[in-house]
Amino acid sequence: MINKILNTFGTRSLSAVINFLIAIAVSQYLGPEGKGEQGIIIATIAFVLVFSNLVGGATLVYLVPRYKFSLLLLPSYAWSAGISIIAFGILWAFKIVEHDFIMHICILSVLNSFTNIHSTLLIGREKIKASNLVSLAQPLIVILSLLIYFLLLKEESITAYIHSLYFAFGGSLLISIIYMAKTFGKLSFHPVGEYLGVIRELFRLGFMNQMAHITQMMSFRLSYYFLELYHGDASVGIYSNGIQIMESIWLISKSISLVQYARIANTDNRQYSQELSVKLLKAGFFISLMCIIPLLILPESFYLFIFGKDFTGVKEVIWILAPGVLVYNFSIILGHYFSGIGKYHINTIASSIGLVASIILFVTLIPQYVTVGAGIATSISYAVTSVVVVIFFMREAKLGYGAFLPSRGDFDVVKGLFKRQGK
């Protein structure tokens, strides 16, 4: 187990570094406005993806040990394609993004969704390394493509970024198909009646699980659209760089939770799952704290040097987001505990409450305080969501607040658990 977590952490760390380089490249060559457009495009693709994952999302990890993969794959494909078609109509009708971007967003969403389905099925079989490689391919291909466009072809436009996404999403999809063939073998077709039973289960579990991700995503990214509405693309560019830096801290807990989720989904020992989750939470929280401190110490001049002289305010966003980002580690680890035991509705309740808080604060703070207001609203939303998850977990595990305090030997116990699981 420790090897899988380290592999996941290493892969996600490398991905975070590459994504940071992408942010730098886009910022330096396209400026705040171009970075803002990039932020809106990738956020909109992410929104389409969370709705696609109502069928074919993280619940596949829970269902893979219980159903044939071919019964899960085709319904997931069909749903993803349908959602992208619906998204096209909504984006066109409500003018949420520029019309020139809509078709690209929908096509890229389908490619990304298919890749995500494959990656999640691989995780369900605990093929963590394969899933990590698929995930790493995307940012790697993006940065290589951007360097070719910006440095060799001298094409400094948002179109270059969109083309890079096509190369990246297409390449990662191809890699995921290869791993799927190796892991699951030949795709089989089944009677319609068998699909109907699985589809009902996909919707039943997927709806509750993915509603948590949908409300979570809205809490995290609606700020982009409010900023664009009130203050333009440049404010989105500045804020998106700050939030990208801070959310990279979560790669620690997300790396842990990915393996934690697969492990809990494959065991019926509830007490073991609870104890493991608390110990992993403590480790993830401490490491995250150690990573946040240097980001707070770095001077504003460093961020201006990295992104460009027009990105004043990035450090301010980082400081404001820091408390919420740190506390949100509780939601990541404990939320995956509830997903692993099939209680997806708890994450939905928590993230919905966080969403309500964020919308109220976005409307109240962003018009007057711009990126600072967006940061305050988002940080509070992180904290509110985490508090709700902790309350539910304490009731589930019958624990007091003292269980989350660091104790002597915590890390030795975690290491011992990893060793026993790795054997």
N, C-alpha and C positions, 0 to 999 in steps of 0.2 A: 504493500500500500504506500509506504513512504517513497518508493521509487516512482510510483505513478504521480504522486503529488509533486515531487521534485521535477519530474519531466514536464508536468503541466505548468508548474511555476516557471521553469526555465523557458518553456515555449511562450508563455504569456508575457514574461519579462521581455523576451526578444521582440515579441509582437508590439508591446508597449513602446519600446525604443524605436521600432520602425514607424509606428503610428506617430510618434513624436517628431521623427524626421519628416514624415509627410506633412504634418502641421507646419513645421518650419519652412519646408519648400513652398507650400501653398501660400503661407504668410509673406515670405520674402518676395515671391514672384508675382503674386496676385493682389497683395495688400489686404487691408481689413475688409474691404467690400467683397473681394474675391473669396477671402476666407469665410466671410459670412454666407455667401452663396453656397460654398462647399458644405458648410455646416447645415444649412437648410436642406440641401439635397440628401446628405447622408442620414440626417434625422428623419426625413420623410420616408426614405427606404426602410429605416428601422421601424417606423410606425406601421408600414405595410407588412413587414415581416412579423410583427407581434400579432397581427390579426391572422396572418397565414398560419401561425403556430397554434391557433385554436384547435386545429387538427394537424398533428405532425410535429408538435413542439416537444417540450421537455417530458411530457407524459409518456412519450415513446420509451424513455429509459425504464419507466415502471412497467410498460406493457410488453417490451421485448422478451423478457423471460417467460411470459405467459401466452404469447401468440406467435404464429409463424410470421416471419418478417414480411413475406409477400402480401399477407392480409393487411398489414399496416402501411405498406409503401404506396400502393396505388391510390387509396383514398386520400392520403396526405398530398400526393401530387395534384390530384384533381382539385382539392380544396385550395391549394396555393395558387394554382392558375386562375381559379374563379375569383379569388380575393384580389388579385392584381387587376383583373378586368373591372371589378367593381371600383377599385381604387382609382383607375383611370377616369371613370365617370365622375367620381366625387371631386377629384383634383381639378378636373376641367370645369365642372359646374361652379365650384366655390372659389376658384382662383387662389388656392392656398399657396401655390408656387407658380413661378413663371411658366407659361404654356410650353415654351421651348424645352423645358425639362421633363414634362409629364411622361411622355412616351419612354424616355430613357429610364426614369425612376421605376416605371412599372415593369419593364423588361428586366432591369437589373434586380428588381425585387423577386421575380420568378427564379432567376438563376441562383440568387442567394438563398432563397427558400428551399430549393431542391438540395443544395449543398448542406444546408442546416439539417434537413431531414436525414440525409445520409450520415452526417456527423453524430446526430443524436442516437441513431440506431447503433452506430459503432460504440458509443458510450454505454448503451444498454447491454452490450456484450462485454463491457469493460475493456474495450480496445482503445484505451486512453491515448496511447502514443499515435495511433493512426488518426484519431480525431484531432489531436494537437497539430499534427503535420498539415492537415487540411486547413485548420484555422490560421496557421502561420503563413501558408501560401498566399493568402489574400493580401495582407499588407506588404509582403515582400515583392509581389508582382506590381502592386501599385507604385511603390517607391521607385522601382527600376524603370517602370514605364514613364513616370513623371520626369525622371532624370533625362531620359531620352528626349522627351518632348521639350523640356525647358532648356537643356544644355545643348543638345545636338540639333534638334529641329527648330529651336528658337520660337516655339509656339507657346506663348505665355497667356493662356486663356482658360476659362472654366471648362471649355470643350476638351482640352487636354486631360483634365482630371476625369471627366466622364468617360473618355476613351480608355483611360487607365483602369477604371472600374470594370469595364467590359473585359479587358484582358485578365484582370485579377479574379473576377467572379467566374468567368469561363474556365480559367485554369484550375481553380480550386474545385470546381464541379467535376472536372475530368479526373482529378486525383481522387476525389471521394468515390467516384464510380469504380475506379480500380480497386480501392480498398473494400468497397461493398461486395464486389465479385469474389474477392479472396476470402472474405469473412463469412458471407451468407450463401455463396454459390449461385446457382441458376434461379432466376425469378420464375415462380410458378403462378398459374392462374387458378382461381377457385370458383365454385358455384356462387351465384349472387347472394344466396341465403347466408353463406358464411361471411361475406363482406358486410352485410347489413348488421349482423351481430357485433362485429368489430367496430363498425362505424358508430354505432350507438355508444359503445364504450369509449371510443376516441372523443366523441362530443361530450359525454358525461364528465369524464376526467379532464379533458382538454379545456373545456369551457371554464371550469373553476380555476384550474391552474393558470391558464393563459390570461384570464381576466385580471389576475394579480400582476402579470407582466404588462398588460395593456395599461392599467391604471398607474403602474410604476413608471412606465415609459412616458406617459403623459405628465406625470409629476416632474420627471427629469428634463423633458425636452419642450414642453409647451412654452417655456420661457423664451426659446429661440424665436417663436412666432410672435409673441408679445413684444419682444425687443425689436424685431423687424417692423412690426406694425407701428410702434410709437417712435422709434429712433433710427430705423434703417439697417442695412446690411452690415455696416462697419461695426455697430455695437454688438451684433451677433458674432462677428469675427473675433473681437476682443474677448467677449465672454466665453465663446466656445474653446478658445485656447486655454483659458484658466480652468474651465471645467474638465477639459480633456486631461490636463496635467493632474488634477486632483483625483479624478475617477480612476486614473492608472494605479492609484494606491490599492484599489479593490482587487487588482489581479492576484494579490496574496490570498485573500479570503475566497475569491472565486476559484482559484486553483485548488484550494483545500476543499471547497464545497462541491466541486465537480466530482472528485473522487468520493467524498463523503456521501453524496446523493446516490451514486451507483452502488456504494457499499450498503447503505441503508435499504435501498430498493431490493437488494438481494438477500436480506436477512429478516427473520421474524422476531428477533430478540430486541424488544422495545427498550429495555433498560440499558442494554449495551449501546443502542443508538443514541439514547439521551446522554449517557456519560461521555461517549465519544464526541458528540456535538459540543458539549460544554468545554471540554478540554481543547478541541480544535478552535473554538471561539477565542479562548484565552490566548492561545498561541498566535492566531491571526491578528487579534487586536493589538497585542504588544508589538509585533513586527510592523504593523501598519503605522503605529505611533512613531517608531524609530525612522520610518521612511518619510513621514510628514514633516518632521522637525527641520531637515535640511532645506526643504522647499520653502519653509517660512523664513529661514535665515537668509537665503539668497537675496541680493539687492534687486531693486527694480531695474537697474541698469543691465543686469544679466538677461532679464526677459526681453528688454528692448533690443539688446544685441542679438538674441536668438531669433526673435520674430520680426523685428524691424522697428524703426523709430515711431511709427504710427500706432503702436500697440500699448500705449500708456494705459495702465489700469489693470493689467493682467495679475500683478502681484496682489492688488487689493481684492480681486475676486478669489484668489487662492486663500488668503487669510480668512475671508468670510465663509468660504465653503469648508474649511478645515474641520471645525467641530462636527458638522453634520456628516461629513465623509467618514470620520473616525467612528462615530456612533453607529453608522449604517452597517458596520461589520457585524453587529448583532443580527440585523435583519437578513444579511446574506447567509450566515451559517445556520442560524436557527430556522430561517425560512426553508432552507434545503432539507432540514430535518422533517418538517411537515410535508414537504413534497415527497420525500422518500417513503413516508408512511401513508401517502395517499390523501392527506388532509389539506388539499389545495385551497379550500375555502378560507382557511385562516390567513394565508398570504394575501388573498383577494380582499378580505376585510381590512387588513392592515394597510395595504397600499391604497385602497379606496379612501380611507380616512386621511392618509397622507396627501392624496390628490386633492381632496376638498380643501385642505389647509393651503396647499400650494396655489390653487386657482385664486382663492380669496386674496392671498398675499401678492400674487403676480399682478392682479388688477389694481391693488392698493399701492404697491411699491414701485413697480417698473416705470409707470409714466413719469414719476418725479425723480426717482433715484437711479434709473437706467441699470447698468450692470451691477451696481451695489445692491439695488433692490431685488434684482433677479437672484443674486447670490444669497441674500438673507432668506428669501422665500424658499429657495431650493434647500438650503441647509436645515431650515426648520422642518420642511417636509420629510427629509431624511430622518430626523430625530423622532418625529411623530410616528412614522411607520415603524421604526425600530422599537419604540416603547410598547406599541400594541403587540408586536410579535413576542417580545420578552414576557409580557403579561400572560399571553396564551401558553407560552412554553412553561412558565413557572406553574401554571395550573395543571398542565399535562403531566409534567415530571414531578409535581409536588415538591418544588424547590423554593427556598427563600433567596433573597437578594445576595446573601453571603456566598452562595454557590458560584457566583460570577467573579468573586474577588480572587486575586492571585494567591496561590498557596505554595508552600515549599514543596518542591518535587513535581510541580505540574508538568514541566517540560520533560522530565525523566519518564513520567507516566505516559505522556503522549508518545515519546520515542519507543517505549516498551510496547505500547499498543500497535504501533506501526510495524515493529519487528515481528510481533506475533501474527499480524495479518499478512505480512509479506511472505511468511513461510508457506 
